[in-house]
């Protein structure tokens, strides 16, 4: 039900759009586009084939273009930036928040980057440089500098008068003011709701919340996301190692981290990237995917070589060739279940030294039990099909061996890859199927050669 | 880098915990636990093997247990609830927000549910029943009823005095007040920041923001999540079809939807569920996974049957048996890349009638191009290995056929499954590999039988 409704909604927006794209006036299209949020335009651009995308992009208002460029995936951003004039690019950076600008500026051609830096006042440039000094995937790279700070000896009344003078200039997603001393050291935070509900004569220093320590600028973005999720934060202060307040992180940027992190595992396991354009030119997609196919060819050749070792055995009993894919595929499937489970648990930070052993033991038990179950079934089918009890026993034994192998490989490969600094989601699947193919063929054909032929 | 740091942090928390679990005092452990947020305790419980988990659970303070139970996955929740006394369960429900209680109460034994309902006052019971009347995966099931409402003819000053009298009782994640008429019809919203920055004498009705329409209670939760993401919301009002205000949705609940949605695709593709306990008893995991293995056995048997049709051909030329897994696996890998791409795009709502045709055409082109590239390589390897040009040409042709088949199947299967109301991520992989195995073996062995042997 949910699926259908969602599809219908998306369809209708895409369809409305397609309709207007095909038969409507430019004015209609522009009106439609300008009623959307930047992220919605980005979502639409990602759904459009290339030539339509370029056409629609021309119609997006210049003041929205910066935000839209930030929301589309890397592939499309690069493509759109290539099409834009220098003056358009400089215009697109105006009005961006500092954290967004920091992400964006690194994708710009050098000449444009210089122009953008020149067009900024020294305070903004200083802020931008501070954000740029931290890697993109840390708290520092994620932060914005639009904090509102107050002093502990101010009263609520003073703060309220200050805010009222600012006339609505409170940045979006501001749920806390930050309390700092004269040297800008972070002391605590004051929820906006306290300003609304507490006595105006109270001192900030007596009211402020000091439970939250502030996030160190070099904390990995994934840990920041976990903290926001677990503590249900809307915003949080970022500090340096001297406890100086650098900026704040807001939940909208954290959601992007959560989304990308979760999609990364899915896409990596198929050798894809979450930043690729669905409608990239066929040649580019071919090139990108061929790397993965090449890696898999090497493992397939290895498996073929193992089969080749038993060519004479197969010639004598062709049933072996008929049945051998079953052994390999059952091991591969069982192993990939364990692999997926472990990759997800690692992404959630739920596997460490203290429980890895227990998990491996459990997965081995599951492998053994499922091995026994399916060995029995497959042996039965084999005996009925080929009227050969020995062959049935051998394939059953090979299935047990390969399911245990799959479980062991699925549980240990991602842990080892991570130790080696590789992406467990990216490499894991190829290594796993290589192992289950080779062990599957070796166990089945090897036992057949020894006992049967 | 990121990976290691995150692992280290998790490790150290898990390790600290393990240490204290093994050698520390109960008091130390309890102190440690009570310093954590509910979601952090849930995360830890999910990482612990069963017997340790039960032990730690006993130490969690009763007033935290309700929130922790809501944060652990379904499997573990069920397990913990089974271990609790009725009185403990009733105590755990106290202090839960209405939306959380609605999720929770459905997992309770009937007798406990009755007790909980009896212990509520009629207003709370009425609110709970309203939330329960909507499916869990809709805006209505996601909403909480803790809205603060104001009338359009009030002035800011009146609202401020009202809030000050409430003395800090503003619910978490409140960034807006909702403006309603006497019949509780939703009129607009008023940001807290407006209360802080605008003239106290201004009327709410003149200030309120009427851009946002309110979310209909039957909107699917996935669409709610997309809206929050695209519009950068912290909270949003939920209305019924008569525009009556029912409650509000907050970003913390939306993040859960985003996280679960993204993980669902990953886990489903391996036949797993994101709600399963990593440390479930081996027998239960075996049973759950055997369904998936059984489905795959049927497809493997189908592939074996196809091979069996060509038994005589293989007997004459054993190289066919050696090479045939290559054809099948290359098609399977290429197809699974397309499948993953399409499943993700569907989850994001980026595929509809207007662009599905274009995407299929693009994937077919990529399949053809990669087919040509790898046909050439595999044919070359085959000719060198077996010194048989005809065999090389035949395997090359089979690879092209199977890569195009994989692309076509990968692009169309999830769309068809969705049309049929099935979960595209769950069924897609099995159907795909069945097709690429059968077509791969059929093309390769069939052409060999026709032209070679």
HADDOCK unambig.tbl for C-alpha pairs under 7 A between the chains (distance, minus, plus):
assign (segid A and resid 2 and name CA) (segid B and resid 220 and name CA) 5.82 0.50 0.50
assign (segid A and resid 6 and name CA) (segid B and resid 223 and name CA) 6.70 0.50 0.50
assign (segid A and resid 7 and name CA) (segid B and resid 349 and name CA) 6.52 0.50 0.50
assign (segid A and resid 10 and name CA) (segid B and resid 349 and name CA) 5.88 0.50 0.50
assign (segid A and resid 10 and name CA) (segid B and resid 352 and name CA) 6.90 0.50 0.50
assign (segid A and resid 11 and name CA) (segid B and resid 352 and name CA) 4.96 0.50 0.50
assign (segid A and resid 11 and name CA) (segid B and resid 353 and name CA) 6.64 0.50 0.50
assign (segid A and resid 14 and name CA) (segid B and resid 352 and name CA) 6.88 0.50 0.50
assign (segid A and resid 14 and name CA) (segid B and resid 354 and name CA) 6.72 0.50 0.50
assign (segid A and resid 15 and name CA) (segid B and resid 354 and name CA) 6.06 0.50 0.50
assign (segid A and resid 18 and name CA) (segid B and resid 354 and name CA) 6.61 0.50 0.50
assign (segid A and resid 37 and name CA) (segid B and resid 230 and name CA) 6.75 0.50 0.50
assign (segid A and resid 37 and name CA) (segid B and resid 231 and name CA) 6.42 0.50 0.50
assign (segid A and resid 39 and name CA) (segid B and resid 230 and name CA) 4.82 0.50 0.50
assign (segid A and resid 40 and name CA) (segid B and resid 230 and name CA) 5.81 0.50 0.50
assign (segid A and resid 47 and name CA) (segid B and resid 350 and name CA) 5.15 0.50 0.50
assign (segid A and resid 47 and name CA) (segid B and resid 351 and name CA) 6.75 0.50 0.50
assign (segid A and resid 48 and name CA) (segid B and resid 355 and name CA) 6.92 0.50 0.50
assign (segid A and resid 160 and name CA) (segid B and resid 196 and name CA) 6.59 0.50 0.50
assign (segid A and resid 163 and name CA) (segid B and resid 196 and name CA) 6.48 0.50 0.50
assign (segid A and resid 163 and name CA) (segid B and resid 197 and name CA) 5.58 0.50 0.50
assign (segid A and resid 164 and name CA) (segid B and resid 196 and name CA) 6.16 0.50 0.50
assign (segid A and resid 164 and name CA) (segid B and resid 197 and name CA) 3.95 0.50 0.50
assign (segid A and resid 164 and name CA) (segid B and resid 198 and name CA) 6.23 0.50 0.50
assign (segid A and resid 166 and name CA) (segid B and resid 197 and name CA) 6.81 0.50 0.50
assign (segid A and resid 167 and name CA) (segid B and resid 197 and name CA) 5.15 0.50 0.50
assign (segid A and resid 167 and name CA) (segid B and resid 198 and name CA) 6.36 0.50 0.50
assign (segid A and resid 168 and name CA) (segid B and resid 193 and name CA) 6.96 0.50 0.50
assign (segid A and resid 168 and name CA) (segid B and resid 194 and name CA) 6.44 0.50 0.50
assign (segid A and resid 168 and name CA) (segid B and resid 197 and name CA) 5.40 0.50 0.50
assign (segid A and resid 170 and name CA) (segid B and resid 193 and name CA) 6.86 0.50 0.50
assign (segid A and resid 193 and name CA) (segid B and resid 168 and name CA) 6.99 0.50 0.50
assign (segid A and resid 193 and name CA) (segid B and resid 170 and name CA) 6.87 0.50 0.50
assign (segid A and resid 194 and name CA) (segid B and resid 168 and name CA) 6.46 0.50 0.50
assign (segid A and resid 196 and name CA) (segid B and resid 160 and name CA) 6.62 0.50 0.50
assign (segid A and resid 196 and name CA) (segid B and resid 163 and name CA) 6.52 0.50 0.50
assign (segid A and resid 196 and name CA) (segid B and resid 164 and name CA) 6.18 0.50 0.50
assign (segid A and resid 197 and name CA) (segid B and resid 163 and name CA) 5.61 0.50 0.50
assign (segid A and resid 197 and name CA) (segid B and resid 164 and name CA) 3.95 0.50 0.50
assign (segid A and resid 197 and name CA) (segid B and resid 166 and name CA) 6.85 0.50 0.50
assign (segid A and resid 197 and name CA) (segid B and resid 167 and name CA) 5.16 0.50 0.50
assign (segid A and resid 197 and name CA) (segid B and resid 168 and name CA) 5.41 0.50 0.50
assign (segid A and resid 198 and name CA) (segid B and resid 164 and name CA) 6.25 0.50 0.50
assign (segid A and resid 198 and name CA) (segid B and resid 167 and name CA) 6.37 0.50 0.50
assign (segid A and resid 220 and name CA) (segid B and resid 2 and name CA) 5.92 0.50 0.50
assign (segid A and resid 223 and name CA) (segid B and resid 6 and name CA) 6.70 0.50 0.50
assign (segid A and resid 230 and name CA) (segid B and resid 37 and name CA) 6.75 0.50 0.50
assign (segid A and resid 230 and name CA) (segid B and resid 39 and name CA) 4.82 0.50 0.50
assign (segid A and resid 230 and name CA) (segid B and resid 40 and name CA) 5.81 0.50 0.50
assign (segid A and resid 231 and name CA) (segid B and resid 37 and name CA) 6.42 0.50 0.50
assign (segid A and resid 232 and name CA) (segid B and resid 252 and name CA) 5.76 0.50 0.50
assign (segid A and resid 252 and name CA) (segid B and resid 232 and name CA) 5.76 0.50 0.50
assign (segid A and resid 262 and name CA) (segid B and resid 262 and name CA) 5.71 0.50 0.50
assign (segid A and resid 262 and name CA) (segid B and resid 263 and name CA) 6.30 0.50 0.50
assign (segid A and resid 263 and name CA) (segid B and resid 262 and name CA) 6.29 0.50 0.50
assign (segid A and resid 266 and name CA) (segid B and resid 266 and name CA) 5.13 0.50 0.50
assign (segid A and resid 267 and name CA) (segid B and resid 340 and name CA) 6.77 0.50 0.50
assign (segid A and resid 270 and name CA) (segid B and resid 336 and name CA) 6.73 0.50 0.50
assign (segid A and resid 270 and name CA) (segid B and resid 337 and name CA) 5.38 0.50 0.50
assign (segid A and resid 270 and name CA) (segid B and resid 340 and name CA) 6.83 0.50 0.50
assign (segid A and resid 279 and name CA) (segid B and resid 359 and name CA) 6.99 0.50 0.50
assign (segid A and resid 282 and name CA) (segid B and resid 362 and name CA) 6.17 0.50 0.50
assign (segid A and resid 282 and name CA) (segid B and resid 365 and name CA) 6.37 0.50 0.50
assign (segid A and resid 282 and name CA) (segid B and resid 366 and name CA) 5.41 0.50 0.50
assign (segid A and resid 285 and name CA) (segid B and resid 366 and name CA) 6.68 0.50 0.50
assign (segid A and resid 286 and name CA) (segid B and resid 366 and name CA) 5.23 0.50 0.50
assign (segid A and resid 286 and name CA) (segid B and resid 369 and name CA) 6.58 0.50 0.50
assign (segid A and resid 286 and name CA) (segid B and resid 370 and name CA) 5.88 0.50 0.50
assign (segid A and resid 290 and name CA) (segid B and resid 370 and name CA) 6.51 0.50 0.50
assign (segid A and resid 293 and name CA) (segid B and resid 330 and name CA) 6.74 0.50 0.50
assign (segid A and resid 293 and name CA) (segid B and resid 333 and name CA) 6.89 0.50 0.50
assign (segid A and resid 293 and name CA) (segid B and resid 334 and name CA) 6.99 0.50 0.50
assign (segid A and resid 297 and name CA) (segid B and resid 330 and name CA) 6.97 0.50 0.50
assign (segid A and resid 300 and name CA) (segid B and resid 326 and name CA) 5.42 0.50 0.50
assign (segid A and resid 301 and name CA) (segid B and resid 326 and name CA) 6.98 0.50 0.50
assign (segid A and resid 304 and name CA) (segid B and resid 322 and name CA) 5.19 0.50 0.50
assign (segid A and resid 304 and name CA) (segid B and resid 323 and name CA) 5.99 0.50 0.50
assign (segid A and resid 307 and name CA) (segid B and resid 322 and name CA) 5.47 0.50 0.50
assign (segid A and resid 308 and name CA) (segid B and resid 322 and name CA) 5.64 0.50 0.50
assign (segid A and resid 311 and name CA) (segid B and resid 318 and name CA) 6.24 0.50 0.50
assign (segid A and resid 314 and name CA) (segid B and resid 318 and name CA) 6.99 0.50 0.50
assign (segid A and resid 315 and name CA) (segid B and resid 315 and name CA) 5.39 0.50 0.50
assign (segid A and resid 315 and name CA) (segid B and resid 318 and name CA) 6.12 0.50 0.50
assign (segid A and resid 318 and name CA) (segid B and resid 311 and name CA) 6.25 0.50 0.50
assign (segid A and resid 318 and name CA) (segid B and resid 314 and name CA) 6.99 0.50 0.50
assign (segid A and resid 318 and name CA) (segid B and resid 315 and name CA) 6.13 0.50 0.50
assign (segid A and resid 321 and name CA) (segid B and resid 321 and name CA) 5.73 0.50 0.50
assign (segid A and resid 322 and name CA) (segid B and resid 304 and name CA) 5.19 0.50 0.50
assign (segid A and resid 322 and name CA) (segid B and resid 307 and name CA) 5.49 0.50 0.50
assign (segid A and resid 322 and name CA) (segid B and resid 308 and name CA) 5.67 0.50 0.50
assign (segid A and resid 323 and name CA) (segid B and resid 304 and name CA) 5.99 0.50 0.50
assign (segid A and resid 326 and name CA) (segid B and resid 300 and name CA) 5.43 0.50 0.50
assign (segid A and resid 326 and name CA) (segid B and resid 301 and name CA) 7.00 0.50 0.50
assign (segid A and resid 330 and name CA) (segid B and resid 293 and name CA) 6.73 0.50 0.50
assign (segid A and resid 330 and name CA) (segid B and resid 297 and name CA) 6.99 0.50 0.50
assign (segid A and resid 333 and name CA) (segid B and resid 293 and name CA) 6.89 0.50 0.50
assign (segid A and resid 336 and name CA) (segid B and resid 270 and name CA) 6.74 0.50 0.50
assign (segid A and resid 337 and name CA) (segid B and resid 270 and name CA) 5.39 0.50 0.50
assign (segid A and resid 340 and name CA) (segid B and resid 267 and name CA) 6.80 0.50 0.50
assign (segid A and resid 340 and name CA) (segid B and resid 270 and name CA) 6.85 0.50 0.50
assign (segid A and resid 349 and name CA) (segid B and resid 7 and name CA) 6.46 0.50 0.50
assign (segid A and resid 349 and name CA) (segid B and resid 10 and name CA) 5.87 0.50 0.50
assign (segid A and resid 350 and name CA) (segid B and resid 47 and name CA) 5.16 0.50 0.50
assign (segid A and resid 351 and name CA) (segid B and resid 47 and name CA) 6.74 0.50 0.50
assign (segid A and resid 352 and name CA) (segid B and resid 10 and name CA) 6.94 0.50 0.50
assign (segid A and resid 352 and name CA) (segid B and resid 11 and name CA) 4.96 0.50 0.50
assign (segid A and resid 352 and name CA) (segid B and resid 14 and name CA) 6.87 0.50 0.50
assign (segid A and resid 353 and name CA) (segid B and resid 11 and name CA) 6.67 0.50 0.50
assign (segid A and resid 354 and name CA) (segid B and resid 14 and name CA) 6.76 0.50 0.50
assign (segid A and resid 354 and name CA) (segid B and resid 15 and name CA) 6.07 0.50 0.50
assign (segid A and resid 354 and name CA) (segid B and resid 18 and name CA) 6.58 0.50 0.50
assign (segid A and resid 355 and name CA) (segid B and resid 48 and name CA) 6.93 0.50 0.50
assign (segid A and resid 359 and name CA) (segid B and resid 279 and name CA) 6.98 0.50 0.50
assign (segid A and resid 362 and name CA) (segid B and resid 282 and name CA) 6.15 0.50 0.50
assign (segid A and resid 365 and name CA) (segid B and resid 282 and name CA) 6.35 0.50 0.50
assign (segid A and resid 366 and name CA) (segid B and resid 282 and name CA) 5.41 0.50 0.50
assign (segid A and resid 366 and name CA) (segid B and resid 285 and name CA) 6.66 0.50 0.50
assign (segid A and resid 366 and name CA) (segid B and resid 286 and name CA) 5.22 0.50 0.50
assign (segid A and resid 369 and name CA) (segid B and resid 286 and name CA) 6.58 0.50 0.50
assign (segid A and resid 370 and name CA) (segid B and resid 286 and name CA) 5.88 0.50 0.50
assign (segid A and resid 370 and name CA) (segid B and resid 290 and name CA) 6.50 0.50 0.50
